[in-house]
Amino acid sequence: MTPSSVLVIKPSSLGDIVHTLPAVHFLKTTFRDADFYWIANSEWRPLLQDNADLKAVIPFPRSRFRGASGIVEFVRWCSEISHLEPHLVLDFQGLIRSAWIARSAKGRRILGLSDAREAAGYHYHERNPDAWIWKDQRIEQVRAIADEVRSKRSRGRPNLLQIAKFVHGRLLQ
């Protein structure tokens, strides 16, 4: 089964976006008919705007989310994307707000790809224990990972072929 739509969560910095572009291109060539949407910080939106692999770039106005009022603004922004129902969510960010974004967008299948200390699995544990994460060169379901493993930093970058095979074989069944 091919996903009909894919939501990429990687708002981040210029360097992070540039490093994620090849992975998204690889996935788009694998799933040619899928619509890819990318959530990116508003200031980096022009970088992605004319990318042929993307159907749309969704602006993530990070500056609105600072301070106490920022929490309210973030929740409001999440409600604005609640119309999205991606078949697959690829969380390249791995922070707690990513779990909220995936949940708000009603992502059916989620794969967290982060080597951050606040790994995606840790944040998805309470919200979606059925989500999958890449951690320490393995792809595992969040519910199966012990607390000490979730809190450790990964040792290496994701293997794109491993991830593509996993997405095709497990998430798109």
Long-range contacts (C-beta under 8 A, 24 or more apart in sequence): 1-172, 1-173, 2-31, 2-33, 2-34, 2-172, 3-31, 3-34, 3-86, 3-87, 3-88, 3-109, 3-171, 3-172, 4-33, 4-34, 4-35, 4-87, 5-34, 5-35, 5-36, 5-37, 5-55, 5-84, 5-85, 5-86, 5-87, 5-88, 6-31, 6-34, 6-35, 6-36, 6-37, 6-86, 6-87, 6-88, 6-89, 6-90, 7-37, 7-38, 7-39, 7-84, 7-86, 7-88, 7-89, 7-90, 7-102, 7-105, 7-107, 8-36, 8-37, 8-38, 8-39, 8-90, 8-92, 9-39, 9-89, 9-90, 9-91, 9-92, 9-93, 9-98, 9-101, 9-102, 10-38, 10-39, 10-40, 10-92, 10-93, 11-39, 11-40, 11-41, 11-44, 11-60, 11-62, 11-93, 12-40, 12-41, 12-44, 12-92, 12-93, 13-41, 13-44, 14-44, 14-47, 16-92, 17-44, 17-47, 17-48, 18-47, 20-92, 21-51, 22-160, 23-92, 23-158, 23-160, 23-163, 24-53, 24-54, 24-90, 25-53, 26-160, 26-164, 27-90, 27-164, 27-167, 28-53, 30-164, 30-168, 34-87, 34-88, 37-84, 37-86, 39-81, 39-101, 65-97, 74-100, 78-104, 79-104, 81-105, 82-106, 87-172, 88-167, 88-171, 88-172, 91-120, 93-120, 94-118, 94-119, 94-120, 94-123, 95-120, 95-123, 96-123, 98-123, 99-123, 99-124, 99-127, 99-128, 100-127, 102-128, 102-131, 103-127, 103-128, 109-171, 109-172, 111-139, 111-163, 111-166, 111-167, 111-171, 112-142, 113-158, 113-163, 114-154, 115-153, 115-154, 115-155, 115-156, 115-157, 116-153, 117-151, 117-153, 119-150, 119-151, 119-153, 119-154, 121-145, 121-150, 122-150, 122-151, 125-150, 132-166, 132-170, 132-171, 134-158, 134-163, 137-162, 139-163, 139-166, 139-170
